[in-house]
Amino acid sequence: MKKFNIHSVQKNEKLKSIAALYDMDADALKLFHNNHCEVKDMILIDLTRQEELFIPRTAVADKNKLVRFGRGNRLIFQPEHSFCKYGVTINFETGEHKNELKYNASVRWLKYENKQHFFEINRTSNLYLNQEEVNEIADMLAYKTSKVLYPLQVSVDERGKFNQVENVSCFKERWESVKEEVYQEFEGEIVDEYCLRIEKIIEEGDAVDLYLKNDYFLRTLFLGIYQSFGENYQLELEENFPVVSNPIEPNYKIHIETDPIKDEYDLINIAGKGRLYDERSISDFINEYPFSMIITDDPTMNEEGNFRIQYYLNGETLLPESLYLECSMMLEEEKKISVVVSTIAE
């Protein structure tokens, strides 16, 4: 992110007139410029031969370009009465093997209660695997039976972070009609076994909850970026993400920055990157251990993985317009998940 802006000095401009243009004190402008320029370009009393001035990133003539922050430069999460449609693309990479999954989804705000926002999530299109509509029997069964989940209701905290699925009990009621639809199109032992496996998962509420917490779309959309970025518009945090299947998700250390100025499209830019930071070794993850098998007071942290995000929020509503998340870690081969979420225009 840019740390400052540049003002090109025009003929007859003075330090005081430039400071007034940006609603700044002249001495404050001089101090900021002198702290960023080369010695030969420093201002002593007034402008002499300076052609450019360094000015604070937030010093803009058009105040509408400033991002609307709360106290402590906190991004404000206010999704009340919102309804958004998104196109979702998820790429799965293990070594040289790649698969791409695409679908559309809608997200409707329902209510705010006990410091939680409630949303209804619906899948609004068929699934496409590697650019083709799913048609293999295994893929079709997965798609058909997944209908038992939708519409899905989830809760999200005031930071915009996914909390939990709220309507797990409804899945049992929906299952009978979904199963009937499945048997109208398919038959045989494979279908019987698949449906039996789904029924067992539905019976175990914890298993369903764990399955849905691995939903890459939900976890990307509700990552929890509505926090205080401080005076430097930066944030350090630790974040878990289900790049591998494990009851205890891999942990990443991430540095996130936000630009206090909206871009030319009136979007708020947020960028972050980080590395895996977990006590478990590559072997631990391969064997799906929830904890490190080596107990020590000073563990060597596994950093064989990367994390990156690039988010664009609507400049007025502060709700997501376009999101990109990439998460990887080393197993026997590198495993990488990348998620792209973009609004669908009406």
NORQUI-V559687 format. One line per field, one symbol per residue. ss: DSSP state (H for helix, E for strand, L for the rest). burial: 1 if it has 16 or more other ideal C-beta (glycine too) atoms within 10 Angstrom, else 0. A space follows every 50 residues. Layout:
BEGIN
ss: ???
burial: ???
END
This chain:
BEGIN
ss: LLLEEEEELLLLLLHHHHHHHLLLLHHHHHHHHHHHLLHHHLLLLLLLLL LEEEEELLLLLLHHHELLLELLLELLLLLLLLEEEEEEEEEEEELLEEEE EEEEEEEEEEEEELLEEEEEEEELLLLEELLEELLLHHHHHHHHHHHHHL LEEEEEELLLEEEEELLLLHHHHHHHHHHHHHHHHLLLHHHHHHHHHHHH HHHLHHHHHHHHHLLHHHHHHLELLLLELLLLLEEEEEEEELLLLLLLLE EEEEEEEELLELLLLLEEEEEEEEEELELLLHHHHHLLLLLLLLLLLLLL LELLLEEEEEEEEELLLLLEEEEEEEEEEELLLEEEEEEEEEELLL
burial: 00010010000000100110010101001101100000001010001001 00111101110000001010001010101000011111111010000000 11111111100000001111101000101000010000011011100110 01111100011100110100100110011001000100001001100100 11000001000110111111111111101000101000101111010011 11110111111100001111110111111110011000000100000000 0101111110111110011111111111111000111111111000
END
